[in-house]
Amino acid sequence: MRARLQLNFAAILMIGTAIASSQLYAPSLQAQESDAKSTTPAPSRLSSPFRRAIQRGLEPGGDIVKELRAITDRTITSRRDAEAVINALASLTPEQLTARRLEYDNSSPLFYLAMWFECINYSPSAATTTFAEKGIPQLIKCYDAVAQLKQKDNEKDLIYLLALMVAYKSPKAADRIVEAARKPLAPFDYSWSLIFESLAKDYPDKNKILAAFSEKLPAEPLAIRLLQFANDEMANEKLEQHPFDSPAGYALLNQWLSNTKDADLSMAALSAIPFLVDAEQEQLLEQAVKSPFKQIRLRGATHAAEIGFAFGFEELKELCTDVGYSKGASDRLRALDRADLIPKEISEPEFLAKAKLSHWLQVNTERSDAPSEMKILDSRVLTLPAESKNQTYYLIQFRYSDPFGFSADETYVGLVGKNVYCAFDFDLPSRPIEDIYALYATYLAKKYGFMEDLANTDRAELSNWLPQWKGPELTDVVIRSIITLDRKLDLPNYKIALGTAQLNGEPGWIIFDGSRSTWYPMSEQPKYESISFDGTKPEIPMIHVGRLLLDFSLEEKGRPKHLAVTPSPKPPAEVLATYTRLLNELPKMSLKRQREYLDPNGPISSQFDDCVNALSEVNGSSKEEAFIQLYEQLFASANLLEEPAKTEALSTSSPVGEHFLTYIKSLLANNRRQDALEHCSKFESRWTPYYGFSLLAQAYILAGAPERAEPFLAELFDFSVSSDVYVLEAGLLAELWKNNNEIAKSQKLLIDCLKQLRKRMIVTNRINFNATEIQKYQDLHKKFLELYPDEKSKLDSAGLPADPTVKP
């Protein structure tokens, strides 16, 4: 639930600012209620569905979380609704406020009540004023009482309460924030981001908090957040002193500058140096220019040189000789009027071309580091569209190594002249040299509007184009696009056509261009996936026109043989060794690095299947045996992590969760039913609805333990709480109940689910034709008839036809 909330802190911050400047206090609560009464009838105290829900939840045997989860309108504006929330907070004991149930995402009544403080409109209302005047003092009481329980499960709730307090600009939040950060409470929780966001919005006691942090910094995870926040505040001149401007701060910055694994952390530490006292900057900058990350050394040396430290100039001079960082270093020396320090040996044209390309890549792409390798493929004097005449250009092949060591290097080709041009598509490394030049030439032609593809080819009669071809007979010819060319390009034709065709049974593309019409066999093109649904191949006309612009021959043969740099895959044993090493190192990594590695796009998740294949090949085992072995290594490694990384690594969205069902199936295929059941039990207290309960239920059913699946399935179909319909799970539960001879329950579940789906699709007496919803309905309808083939009349009487698009 916490992850699904639409946080409305922007509204709170706006209203909190108004409260702090007394703009909301001007009209009293009574006056605002009076204004409301003038336009709407005065409701009775229990007339609000919201207040009635809270009252039911507070009654003996009531369930306040269930009642609040069932409310669909997540906005309140009334004073009485706000007071109902506040009174509920006051009436529950700390133990009641923090009682958690797994089926409610393990979230507490405290969280579900507090969240209404942000369920407000962007305009001030009686509710927001009530929350500010009466609610925040009550939240503070709840915070102090719950904090006294000293239970780890409550830490996220406490930080959430602090985020609300500071968003409403309560001055009493300041001391509690400092105390919570020093412990620290839930240091990785998202609410800390909201706290720092609120501090940046002119929180009145911001300086008090930062002064306290200067005396004693928070624990490291929050110290990093504090560093980034303080850097931004100092840059925007909103702080007079950086909280790291202290002996403890200098020591921590020095530690982060010398780390060997996280360049971003080093960069954040480096960014703080200009805001520290002059006496401490020299030592920190000396550490920066020793960094293993050259981008840190470059920036550190620049700042040191700007201050006047000799070692800064020496480092810039040294970096001038590194082709990956040479241009950045030499540009900085020129800006500092010390061009005399630039080594003369770096003036060689090819070196300068590679340095220019590396600098461009670092500035204009997501890569902050230099390529692993660069080499000159070719150099020519050419005239490109809208460029200077007879200019020297270099084609430079460059590569980036996979930082994890799994895949082959990524290889690209850039063009360097007066400017740099770099295309990351069209598989340039696998093309002939002249084709690459041609593609860059037409890239410029398109950039300056000299070449344009016409989207509508309806009028492109084949009979107007086919006579231009004088070669062997073409078959299956279809015109795919028309290309117009500006007269400024000085080409014989200003309009050409691209078509698909076959020549002597071989598929390919034909360019109709008068006497220059040319056939381009598919076999001579790299296997670059650029063919659109209509057969358009954009690089074919680009190559054709580019070659004409550059006076190259159109008769290039054997195109794929020129460079042929298709990288070889890593040997299975090497892939497996790398994966095993990462699993072994995972528990020792920082939380940030652990999250990067376990992310769906990270190496542990993305490389799992390939490593299963590698393990199978290396050991000569079956895929199932290899899967079991690797999954168990992954699970063991995840279990060694500290919280909160452990919880994340064992979640449904982690590699452990992603491969959970396949692991269960593999165990069962190897006659390990008891191991499968034991593995399921390890997640019962960890996983929550929807997906977690679904996985557990499916696994227990596969393992022949339907009685253990039933509670998880039943929890998904409380329509008083949620209107979601899970078709697969509904079918499983209905079948389970049928097998237990609970026919009425089984049929009612399926009919209720079908009604929910049907209800969704009917909008103001017309059907909303959503293909996914229709398919879900039809699948569940079929499931009912599969289980109860003689009970179709029950569907008919409930108004549930086989085709949900039929109007009722």
C-alpha positions in Angstrom: 0.0 0.0 0.0 2.8 2.4 0.9 4.4 2.0 -2.5 1.1 2.5 -4.3 0.1 5.8 -2.6 0.1 8.9 -4.8 2.1 11.1 -2.5 0.8 14.6 -2.3 3.7 16.3 -0.6 3.7 19.2 -3.2 0.3 20.2 -1.9 1.4 19.9 1.8 4.6 22.0 1.1 2.5 24.7 -0.5 0.0 24.7 2.3 2.7 24.4 4.9 4.3 27.6 3.5 1.0 29.4 3.8 0.6 28.2 7.4 4.1 29.3 8.3 3.4 32.8 7.0 0.0 32.9 8.8 -1.9 33.1 5.5 -4.1 30.2 6.5 -4.6 31.3 10.0 -6.3 34.5 9.0 -9.7 32.9 8.4 -10.6 30.8 11.4 -11.8 27.2 11.3 -15.3 28.5 12.2 -15.2 31.1 9.4 -14.2 28.5 6.8 -16.9 26.1 8.0 -19.3 29.0 7.8 -18.3 29.6 4.2 -18.9 25.9 3.5 -22.3 26.0 5.1 -23.4 28.9 2.9 -23.1 26.7 -0.2 -23.9 23.2 1.1 -26.4 21.9 3.7 -24.9 21.2 7.1 -24.3 17.5 7.4 -25.0 15.5 10.5 -22.0 14.3 12.5 -22.3 10.8 11.0 -23.4 11.7 7.5 -19.9 11.4 6.0 -19.0 7.9 4.6 -15.5 8.6 5.7 -16.4 9.3 9.3 -18.7 6.3 9.4 -15.9 4.1 8.1 -13.6 5.3 10.9 -16.3 4.8 13.5 -16.8 1.2 12.4 -13.1 0.6 12.5 -12.8 1.9 16.1 -15.7 -0.2 17.4 -14.9 -3.4 19.4 -13.9 -6.0 16.9 -13.6 -3.4 14.1 -10.7 -3.2 11.7 -9.6 0.4 11.0 -7.1 -0.6 8.3 -9.7 -2.6 6.4 -12.2 0.3 6.6 -9.6 2.9 5.4 -8.4 0.6 2.6 -11.9 0.3 1.3 -12.3 4.1 0.8 -11.9 5.0 -2.9 -12.1 8.8 -2.6 -8.6 9.7 -1.3 -9.3 13.4 -0.8 -10.8 15.1 2.3 -11.6 18.8 2.7 -14.0 18.9 5.7 -12.9 19.9 9.2 -15.0 17.0 10.7 -13.3 14.4 8.5 -9.9 15.7 9.5 -11.0 15.7 13.2 -12.1 12.1 12.8 -8.6 11.1 11.7 -7.1 13.1 14.6 -9.5 11.6 17.2 -8.8 8.1 15.9 -5.0 8.7 16.4 -5.7 9.9 19.9 -8.0 7.0 20.8 -5.6 4.2 19.9 -2.8 3.0 22.1 0.7 2.8 20.7 0.3 -1.0 20.6 -2.9 -0.7 18.7 -1.4 1.9 16.3 1.4 -0.4 15.4 -0.5 -3.7 15.1 0.3 -5.1 11.7 -1.3 -7.8 9.5 0.4 -9.4 6.6 -2.7 -9.2 4.4 -2.5 -5.4 4.6 1.0 -5.2 3.2 2.3 -5.4 6.8 1.3 -1.7 7.2 0.0 -0.3 10.5 -3.1 1.6 11.5 -0.8 4.5 12.3 0.3 4.7 8.7 -3.2 4.4 7.3 -4.4 7.2 9.5 -1.4 9.4 9.0 -1.6 9.2 5.2 -4.8 11.3 5.3 -2.7 14.3 6.2 -1.5 14.3 2.6 -4.9 13.4 1.0 -5.7 17.0 0.5 -6.5 19.4 -2.4 -3.9 21.9 -3.7 -6.1 24.7 -2.4 -6.4 25.4 1.4 -9.4 24.0 3.1 -10.8 23.5 6.6 -9.3 20.0 6.6 -5.7 21.3 5.9 -6.0 24.0 8.6 -7.4 21.4 11.0 -4.5 19.0 10.3 -2.0 21.9 10.8 -3.5 23.2 14.0 -4.7 20.0 15.7 -3.3 17.1 13.7 0.4 17.8 13.8 0.4 18.1 17.6 -1.3 14.7 17.8 1.2 13.2 15.3 4.0 14.4 17.6 2.3 12.6 20.5 2.0 9.5 18.4 5.6 9.7 17.3 6.9 10.0 20.8 4.7 7.2 22.1 5.6 4.8 19.3 9.3 5.6 19.5 9.2 4.5 23.2 8.3 1.0 22.0 11.7 0.7 20.3 10.5 -1.7 17.7 12.3 -1.9 14.4 9.1 -2.6 12.4 7.9 0.9 13.4 10.9 2.8 12.1 9.4 3.5 8.6 6.2 4.8 10.2 8.2 7.1 12.4 10.1 8.6 9.5 6.8 9.0 7.6 5.4 11.0 10.6 8.5 13.2 10.6 8.1 13.8 6.9 4.5 15.0 7.5 5.6 17.2 10.4 8.3 19.0 8.5 6.1 19.3 5.4 3.6 21.1 7.5 6.5 23.1 8.8 6.1 22.1 12.5 9.2 23.5 14.4 8.9 20.5 16.8 10.1 18.2 14.1 13.6 19.5 14.1 15.0 17.8 17.2 13.3 14.6 16.3 14.8 14.6 12.8 18.3 15.0 14.3 17.8 12.2 16.8 16.3 9.9 14.2 19.1 10.5 11.7 21.8 9.8 14.3 20.4 6.4 15.4 19.5 6.1 12.4 15.9 5.1 12.0 15.1 3.4 8.6 18.0 5.2 6.9 17.1 3.9 3.4 13.3 4.7 3.6 11.9 6.9 0.9 10.4 9.3 3.5 13.9 10.6 4.2 13.9 12.0 0.7 10.6 13.8 1.5 12.1 15.2 4.6 15.1 16.7 2.8 12.7 17.9 0.0 10.7 19.7 2.7 13.8 21.2 4.3 14.7 22.7 1.0 11.3 24.5 0.9 12.3 27.1 3.5 11.6 25.0 6.6 11.9 27.5 9.4 14.2 25.4 11.6 16.4 24.1 8.7 19.5 25.9 10.0 19.0 24.5 13.5 19.0 20.9 12.0 22.0 21.5 9.9 23.9 23.1 12.8 23.2 20.0 14.9 24.5 17.8 12.1 27.6 19.9 11.9 28.3 19.0 15.6 27.7 15.3 15.0 27.0 13.9 11.5 24.3 11.2 11.0 25.1 7.6 10.2 26.6 7.1 6.7 23.5 6.3 4.6 21.9 9.5 5.8 25.2 11.4 5.7 25.3 10.8 2.0 21.8 12.2 1.6 22.8 15.2 3.8 25.9 15.8 1.7 23.9 16.0 -1.6 21.3 18.2 0.0 23.8 20.5 1.5 25.7 20.8 -1.8 22.5 21.9 -3.5 21.6 24.4 -0.8 25.1 25.9 -0.8 25.1 26.2 -4.6 21.8 28.0 -4.4 23.1 30.3 -1.6 20.5 29.1 0.9 23.0 28.1 3.6 25.8 30.0 5.2 27.8 27.0 6.4 28.1 23.5 5.0 27.3 20.9 7.7 30.4 18.9 6.6 32.6 21.9 7.5 33.9 20.2 10.6 36.7 17.7 11.5 34.2 14.8 11.3 33.0 16.1 8.0 36.5 16.4 6.6 37.4 12.9 7.6 34.2 11.4 6.0 34.8 13.4 2.8 38.4 12.2 2.6 37.1 8.6 3.0 34.6 9.0 0.2 37.2 10.6 -2.1 39.5 7.7 -1.7 36.9 5.0 -2.3 37.6 2.7 -5.3 34.1 1.5 -6.2 31.6 4.4 -6.4 32.5 7.4 -8.6 29.2 9.1 -7.8 30.0 9.2 -4.1 33.5 10.6 -4.8 31.9 13.3 -7.1 29.4 14.3 -4.3 32.3 14.6 -1.9 34.3 16.6 -4.4 31.4 19.0 -5.0 31.4 19.9 -1.3 35.0 21.1 -1.2 34.4 24.7 -2.6 32.0 25.3 0.3 34.5 24.4 3.1 37.0 26.7 4.8 40.1 27.3 2.8 42.5 25.7 5.2 40.9 22.3 4.7 40.5 22.4 0.9 44.1 21.6 0.0 44.3 18.2 1.8 41.0 17.1 0.3 41.9 18.2 -3.2 45.2 16.3 -2.9 43.1 13.2 -2.2 40.8 14.0 -5.1 43.7 14.1 -7.6 44.8 10.6 -6.4 41.3 9.1 -7.1 41.1 5.9 -9.2 38.4 7.7 -11.2 40.0 9.9 -13.8 36.9 12.1 -14.1 37.3 12.9 -10.3 41.0 13.6 -10.8 40.2 16.0 -13.7 37.6 17.9 -11.8 39.7 17.9 -8.6 42.8 19.1 -10.4 40.8 21.9 -12.1 39.5 23.2 -8.8 42.9 23.0 -7.2 44.5 24.9 -10.1 41.8 27.6 -9.9 42.7 28.1 -6.2 46.4 28.2 -7.2 47.7 24.9 -5.9 50.7 23.7 -7.9 49.6 20.1 -7.7 46.4 20.9 -9.6 48.4 22.2 -12.6 50.7 19.2 -12.5 47.7 16.8 -12.5 46.1 18.7 -15.5 49.4 18.5 -17.3 49.6 14.8 -16.7 46.0 14.2 -17.8 46.8 16.1 -21.1 48.7 13.0 -22.1 45.8 10.6 -21.4 43.9 10.6 -24.7 40.6 9.8 -22.9 40.8 13.0 -20.8 43.3 15.1 -22.8 40.8 17.6 -24.3 39.2 18.3 -20.9 42.5 18.9 -19.2 44.0 21.0 -22.0 40.8 23.2 -22.3 41.0 23.9 -18.5 44.7 24.9 -18.8 43.9 27.3 -21.6 41.0 28.7 -19.5 43.5 29.3 -16.7 46.0 31.0 -19.1 48.5 28.2 -18.7 48.5 26.8 -22.2 52.3 26.7 -21.9 51.9 23.6 -19.7 50.2 21.6 -22.4 52.7 19.0 -23.7 53.7 19.6 -27.3 53.6 15.8 -28.1 49.8 15.8 -27.9 49.5 18.0 -30.9 49.6 15.0 -33.3 46.3 15.1 -35.4 45.2 11.6 -34.8 45.7 12.0 -31.0 43.7 15.2 -31.0 40.9 13.5 -33.0 40.6 10.7 -30.5 40.8 13.1 -27.6 38.0 15.2 -29.1 35.8 12.2 -29.6 36.4 11.0 -26.0 35.5 14.4 -24.6 32.4 14.6 -26.7 31.2 11.2 -25.4 31.7 12.2 -21.8 29.8 15.5 -22.3 27.0 14.4 -24.6 26.2 10.8 -23.5 25.4 9.0 -20.3 29.0 7.8 -20.2 31.0 9.8 -17.7 34.2 7.8 -18.4 36.4 7.5 -21.4 36.1 4.6 -23.9 38.2 1.5 -23.0 39.9 1.8 -26.4 40.0 4.0 -29.5 41.6 3.5 -32.9 41.7 5.3 -36.2 40.0 3.3 -38.9 40.4 5.8 -41.8 41.1 9.4 -42.5 40.0 11.4 -45.6 39.7 14.9 -46.9 36.0 15.4 -47.7 33.3 18.0 -48.1 30.1 17.1 -46.1 26.8 18.9 -46.4 26.8 22.3 -44.7 30.4 21.7 -43.6 33.7 23.4 -44.6 35.1 22.3 -47.9 38.0 19.9 -48.1 38.2 19.1 -44.4 40.0 16.2 -42.9 37.8 13.7 -41.2 38.7 10.7 -39.1 36.6 7.5 -38.6 37.4 6.3 -35.1 36.3 3.0 -33.7 35.9 3.0 -29.9 34.7 0.4 -27.4 33.3 0.2 -23.9 34.0 -2.9 -21.8 31.3 -4.6 -19.9 32.1 -3.6 -16.3 30.8 -6.9 -15.0 32.7 -9.1 -17.4 29.8 -11.0 -18.8 29.3 -9.8 -22.3 31.5 -8.8 -25.2 32.6 -5.2 -25.5 30.3 -2.6 -27.1 31.9 -1.2 -30.2 30.9 1.9 -32.2 32.3 4.2 -34.8 32.4 8.0 -34.6 33.3 10.7 -37.2 35.6 13.5 -36.1 36.4 16.6 -38.1 35.8 20.2 -37.0 32.8 18.7 -35.1 32.1 15.2 -33.7 29.3 13.0 -35.0 28.5 9.8 -33.4 25.7 7.4 -34.4 25.0 4.5 -32.1 22.7 2.7 -34.5 23.0 1.1 -37.9 25.8 -1.3 -36.7 28.5 0.9 -38.1 31.5 -1.3 -37.1 30.2 -4.1 -39.4 30.0 -1.8 -42.5 32.5 -0.8 -45.1 34.5 2.3 -44.5 32.8 4.2 -47.4 29.3 3.2 -46.3 30.0 4.7 -42.8 31.2 8.0 -44.4 28.0 7.9 -46.6 25.7 7.4 -43.6 27.3 10.3 -41.8 27.0 12.5 -44.9 23.3 11.9 -45.2 22.9 12.3 -41.4 24.0 15.9 -41.9 21.8 16.2 -45.0 18.8 15.2 -43.0 19.9 17.4 -40.0 19.9 20.5 -42.2 16.7 19.6 -44.0 18.3 18.7 -47.4 16.9 15.2 -47.4 13.4 14.0 -46.3 11.4 10.8 -46.4 7.8 11.1 -47.5 5.5 9.2 -45.3 2.7 8.8 -47.8 3.6 6.6 -50.7 0.0 5.9 -51.9 0.6 7.8 -55.1 4.0 6.1 -55.8 2.9 4.2 -58.8 5.4 1.4 -59.6 5.0 2.0 -63.3 6.5 5.5 -62.8 9.7 4.0 -61.2 10.3 0.5 -62.6 11.5 1.7 -66.1 14.5 3.3 -64.4 15.9 -0.1 -63.6 18.0 -1.5 -66.5 19.4 -4.6 -64.9 18.2 -8.2 -64.6 14.5 -8.6 -64.0 13.2 -7.7 -60.5 10.3 -9.6 -59.0 7.9 -8.8 -56.1 8.7 -5.1 -56.3 6.9 -2.8 -53.8 7.7 0.9 -53.4 8.3 1.6 -49.7 9.3 5.2 -49.5 9.9 8.3 -51.5 13.0 10.5 -50.7 13.1 14.1 -51.7 16.5 15.8 -52.1 17.2 19.5 -51.9 18.7 21.2 -55.0 21.5 22.4 -52.7 22.9 18.9 -52.7 23.7 19.3 -56.4 22.5 15.7 -57.3 21.1 14.7 -60.7 17.6 13.8 -59.2 15.7 15.6 -56.5 13.4 12.6 -55.9 14.3 8.9 -55.5 12.4 5.8 -54.3 13.2 2.9 -52.1 11.6 -0.5 -52.8 11.7 -4.1 -51.7 12.2 -6.7 -54.4 13.9 -9.9 -55.3 16.7 -10.4 -57.9 17.4 -13.9 -59.1 15.5 -15.2 -56.1 17.5 -13.2 -53.5 15.6 -10.6 -51.4 16.9 -7.1 -51.0 16.2 -3.4 -51.7 16.2 -1.4 -54.9 16.9 2.3 -55.1 15.2 3.9 -58.2 17.5 6.8 -59.1 17.6 7.0 -62.9 20.8 5.7 -64.4 22.2 5.4 -60.9 19.4 2.9 -59.8 21.1 0.3 -57.6 20.3 -3.1 -56.2 21.3 -3.7 -52.5 21.1 -7.5 -51.6 20.0 -8.3 -48.1 22.9 -10.7 -47.8 25.4 -7.8 -48.0 23.9 -5.8 -45.2 24.7 -6.3 -41.5 21.9 -8.0 -39.6 20.9 -4.7 -38.0 17.3 -4.7 -37.1 16.0 -1.5 -38.8 13.3 -2.9 -41.1 10.0 -1.3 -40.2 6.7 -3.1 -40.4 6.2 -1.9 -44.0 9.7 -3.0 -45.2 11.4 0.4 -45.1 15.1 0.1 -44.6 16.3 3.7 -43.8 20.1 3.2 -44.2 19.8 1.9 -47.8 18.8 5.3 -49.3 21.2 7.0 -46.8 24.1 4.9 -48.1 23.1 5.5 -51.7 22.7 9.2 -51.4 25.8 9.6 -49.2 28.0 7.8 -51.7 26.8 10.1 -54.4 27.5 13.2 -52.3 31.0 12.0 -51.6 31.7 10.9 -55.1 32.1 7.2 -54.0 31.4 4.3 -56.3 28.0 2.7 -56.0 29.5 -0.7 -56.9 30.7 -1.7 -53.4 30.8 -5.4 -53.1 31.2 -7.7 -50.1 30.1 -5.1 -47.6 30.1 -7.2 -44.4 33.7 -8.3 -44.9 35.3 -4.9 -44.4 35.4 -4.7 -40.6 33.5 -7.8 -39.4 34.0 -6.9 -35.7 31.2 -9.1 -34.4 32.5 -9.9 -30.9 32.9 -13.5 -29.8 30.8 -14.5 -26.7 32.7 -15.1 -23.5 33.4 -18.8 -22.8 30.8 -20.5 -20.5 33.4 -21.2 -17.8 34.4 -17.5 -17.7 30.8 -16.3 -17.6 30.1 -18.7 -14.7 33.2 -17.7 -12.8 32.2 -14.1 -13.1 28.7 -14.7 -11.8 29.9 -16.8 -8.9 32.4 -14.0 -8.0 29.6 -11.4 -8.0 27.4 -13.6 -5.8 30.3 -14.1 -3.3 31.0 -10.3 -3.3 27.4 -9.2 -3.0 27.2 -9.3 0.9 30.3 -7.1 1.1 29.0 -4.4 -1.2 27.4 -1.1 -0.3 23.6 -1.0 -0.3 23.7 1.2 -3.4 25.8 -1.4 -5.3 23.7 -4.3 -4.0 20.6 -2.6 -5.4 22.4 -2.0 -8.8 23.4 -5.6 -9.1 20.0 -7.0 -8.1 18.0 -4.6 -10.2 16.1 -6.2 -13.1 18.7 -4.7 -15.5 21.6 -5.5 -13.2 24.0 -8.4 -13.8 22.7 -10.8 -11.3 19.2 -10.7 -12.7 19.9 -10.2 -16.4 22.6 -12.8 -16.6 20.9 -15.6 -14.6 19.5 -17.6 -17.5 22.8 -17.3 -19.5 24.7 -18.6 -16.4 22.3 -21.5 -16.0 23.1 -22.5 -19.6 26.8 -22.0 -18.9 26.7 -24.1 -15.7 24.8 -26.9 -17.6 27.5 -26.9 -20.3 30.4 -26.8 -17.9 29.1 -29.5 -15.6 27.4 -31.6 -18.3 24.2 -31.5 -16.2 20.6 -31.0 -17.2 19.2 -27.5 -17.4 16.9 -28.2 -14.4 19.9 -29.4 -12.3 21.9 -26.4 -13.2 18.9 -24.1 -12.5 18.5 -25.6 -9.0 22.2 -25.2 -8.2 22.5 -21.6 -9.4 19.3 -20.6 -7.7 20.4 -22.0 -4.4 23.6 -20.1 -4.7 21.7 -16.9 -5.3 19.3 -17.6 -2.4 22.2 -18.3 0.0 23.9 -15.1 -1.1 20.7 -13.0 -0.6 20.3 -14.5 2.9 23.7 -13.1 4.0 22.7 -9.5 3.3 21.9 -7.0 6.0 18.5 -5.3 6.2 17.0 -3.6 4.3 19.0 -5.2 1.4 18.0 -8.7 2.5 14.3 -7.9 2.3 14.7 -6.4 -1.1 16.9 -9.3 -2.3 14.2 -11.8 -1.3 11.2 -9.8 -2.6 9.0 -10.9 -5.5 10.6 -8.4 -7.8 14.1 -9.6 -7.1 15.9 -12.4 -9.0 15.0 -14.7 -6.2 11.3 -13.9 -6.6 11.5 -13.8 -10.4 12.8 -17.4 -10.6 10.8 -18.7 -7.6 8.2 -20.7 -9.5 10.7 -22.2 -12.0 12.8 -23.3 -9.0 9.8 -25.0 -7.4 9.0 -26.8 -10.7 12.6 -27.9 -11.1 12.7 -29.3 -7.5 9.4 -31.2 -8.2 10.8 -32.6 -11.4 13.7 -33.9 -9.5 11.5 -35.6 -6.8 12.3 -33.0 -4.1 8.7 -32.2 -3.0 9.7 -31.6 0.7 12.4 -29.2 -0.3 9.9 -27.3 -2.4 7.4 -27.0 0.5 10.2 -25.9 2.9 11.3 -23.2 0.4 7.8 -21.9 0.1 7.5 -21.6 3.8 10.5 -19.3 4.0 8.5 -16.6 2.1 5.2 -16.8 3.9 6.1 -14.0 6.3 7.9 -12.0 3.7 5.6 -11.8 0.7 2.4 -9.7 0.5 -0.6 -9.5 -1.8 -1.0 -9.5 -4.7 2.0 -11.1 -6.4 3.6 -12.7 -3.4 0.4 -14.5 -2.4 -0.2 -15.6 -5.9 3.3 -17.1 -6.2 3.0 -18.9 -2.9 -0.5 -20.3 -3.8 0.7 -21.5 -7.2 3.7 -23.1 -5.7 1.8 -25.0 -3.0 -0.7 -26.2 -5.6 2.1 -27.5 -7.8 3.6 -29.2 -4.8 0.4 -31.0 -4.0 -0.5 -28.9 -0.9 -3.7 -27.1 -1.8 -4.7 -26.7 1.8 -1.7 -24.4 2.3 -2.5 -22.4 -0.9 -6.1 -21.7 0.1 -5.5 -18.9 2.7 -3.3 -17.0 0.3 -5.8 -17.2 -2.5 -8.8 -16.4 -0.4 -7.1 -13.2 0.8 -7.1 -11.9 -2.7 -10.9 -11.8 -3.1 -12.2 -9.5 -0.4 -14.2 -7.2 -2.7 -15.1 -4.9 0.3 -11.4 -4.0 0.3 -10.5 -4.1 -3.4 -12.3 -4.5 -6.7 -9.3 -6.1 -8.4 -10.0 -9.4 -10.1 -7.1 -11.9 -10.5 -8.3 -14.4 -13.1 -5.7 -17.1 -12.7 -6.0 -17.1 -8.9 -9.8 -17.0 -9.0 -9.8 -20.1 -11.2 -7.3 -21.9 -8.8 -9.4 -21.1 -5.7 -12.7 -22.0 -7.4 -11.2 -25.4 -8.4 -9.8 -25.9 -5.0 -13.1 -25.3 -3.3 -14.9 -27.5 -5.8 -12.5 -30.3 -5.0 -13.3 -29.8 -1.3 -17.0 -30.1 -2.2 -17.6 -26.4 -1.4 -19.6 -25.9 -4.6 -21.6 -22.9 -3.5 -18.5 -20.9 -2.5 -16.7 -21.9 -5.7 -19.5 -20.8 -8.0 -20.2 -17.6 -6.0 -16.5 -16.6 -6.3 -16.5 -17.0 -10.1 -19.8 -15.2 -10.5 -18.7 -12.4 -8.3 -15.4 -12.0 -10.2 -17.3 -12.0 -13.5 -19.6 -9.4 -12.3 -16.7 -7.2 -11.2 -15.2 -7.5 -14.7 -18.5 -6.9 -16.4 -19.1 -3.9 -14.2 -15.8 -2.4 -15.3 -16.6 -2.7 -18.9 -19.9 -1.0 -18.8 -19.6 2.8 -18.9 -22.8 4.8 -19.2 -24.7 2.0 -21.1 -21.9 1.3 -23.5 -19.1 -1.2 -23.6 -15.5 0.0 -23.2 -13.7 -2.4 -25.6 -10.6 -3.0 -23.6 -9.0 -6.2 -25.1 -7.2 -7.2 -21.9 -10.4 -6.9 -19.8 -12.4 -8.7 -22.4 -9.9 -11.6 -22.5 -9.9 -11.8 -18.7 -13.6 -12.0 -18.6 -13.8 -14.7 -21.3 -11.1 -16.8 -19.7 -13.0 -16.8 -16.4 -16.3 -17.5 -18.1 -14.7 -20.5 -19.7 -13.3 -21.6 -16.4 -16.7 -21.6 -14.8 -18.1 -23.8 -17.6 -15.1 -26.1 -17.5 -15.7 -26.7 -13.8 -19.5 -26.6 -14.0 -20.5 -27.6 -17.6 -24.2 -28.1 -16.6 -24.6 -24.8 -14.8 -24.7 -22.3 -17.6 -28.1 -21.2 -16.5 -26.5 -19.6 -13.4 -24.4 -17.4 -15.6 -27.4 -16.5 -17.7 -29.5 -15.6 -14.7 -26.7 -13.4 -13.4 -26.5 -11.5 -16.7 -23.1 -12.9 -17.6 -23.0 -13.8 -21.4 -20.0 -15.4 -23.0 -19.4 -12.2 -25.0 -19.0 -9.3 -22.5 -19.3 -6.8 -25.3 -23.0 -7.5 -25.5 -24.9 -4.6 -24.0 -27.1 -5.6 -21.0 
